[in-house]
Amino acid sequence: MRFRWWRATVLTAVAVFALVYVAGLTRLGEAEADQLHAVPVLAADPAGELDALRSAAPVPGDDPAAALETALADPETAAALVASEPTADSGELGAALAELHDAGGDLDPLEVNDFFTGLGDDATAWLALLYPSTVAEMPGAPFDARIAANRLILEATTAASTTYDSPSRPWTDDAERPAREELQALVGTDRQFLYLDPYNNNGDGSWIEVVGDLHTAENVAVLVPGGSAVLSSENFELYYNRAKSFVDAADGKLAIVVWAAASWPSGWVEESWASWSQVAAESLASFTFDLRNQIGADTPLTLAGHSYGGAVIGYAETYDVAADQVLHIASAGMGNDVYSPADYTEPCRPRYSITGPGDPISYVQGMPYVPLLGHGADPDDFPGNRNLVTGNLSDAPDAVDDYGLSLADQGISGKPVEGVHSHSEIFFPHSDAWNNILKVLLNETPELADEQPEPYEPCS
């Protein structure tokens, strides 16, 4: 008997569902199996060993900042440094670094920071130059060192992208391969990356970027992007532009860390699965303690997530999180299986939500619980949340969207932030919604919507 076409379709859909479900369980199992690796303690002064490492390095001089610029000017030198890895037989310092490198990120960031603090700023700067692949993505390593190391990784990876094997091209005699466009655009800029992995997400990349000055900012926020947050997507530049619009308007009072340091879903099918957000959330929660430790205890820290990013920050709150307040921006939900503030480690942490009327995200907010599907409660109805006014777009003659395009030319100047496009319009500079988001990030009083969720009585 032949299967009817619809039976084959159903069976295929069930098979895909089962495979993705099992993949999600595997992803969670891998995350839960991780154990923190002990951070080694140096018994001797590493100054002599460090001098020997420096003398053997392909960059001369006594100033690590000058040596970094020399290396950046020569792609071959940058590539040689990026390929360097510490070895256990190179002395106590080298063995300690090799142990940290082999831990693969399963480290207590506070203990790692203490390790580098004990070495001193100059020694740490040299290690970021000599072993950039070790320092660049190590949780707890000083941010300045990670930014320097990632500059080398960017330079080396961009150059390497021109040499990858590629299919023959009979239509041209020029067989040279152009550099990866999204990487080439960053070379020589002042962009600051705490993490930059061009190969994660099946070669589409992942990142953590600082926008603003973490040393001087009076307020700091972590912004977690929505779906398709990979280097090769337009969302990479888009979330930089969005963060920069707030930072520029705050005139030095704000720095934002755009956090996309995980495997990231793309498209509504993948984004509906909770496993992606659950794995990312655990990593994000750990990062907040690294960030808190390096900016200081007195700097207000906001955790913000847009769209799918809201699901990530929501689930992150089921772990311990070093954040003073949380902001859901057109958020997919409060986190898988989160339906009450009691599901969080800190039920009474201040939380805000802002969603435009008619935003299609509302169709997935608050979906009933299904294991590994959906993202928990609707942020706009969540007990204790404070809903913000979305209002209207700016009607100023020079108002632009988050791509820098004129609102007047698009015929949307001053229109209400509502409907299908409100999912992005919520970020258009100097709109009422944008102003309200900025006020939360600066710990100022935002304009609240008329309709508010019920208070959460234990926190009243």
Helices and strands as residue ranges (DSSP letters): H 5-33, H 47-56, H 64-72, H 75-83, H 92-102, H 109-119, H 121-130, H 132-135, H 143-160, H 181-184, E 192-197, H 200-203, E 206-211, E 219-224, H 234-250, E 254-260, H 268-271, H 274-295, E 301-306, H 308-316, E 325-329, G 341-343, E 351-354, G 360-363, E 386-387, H 407-410, H 422-425, H 432-441, G 457-459
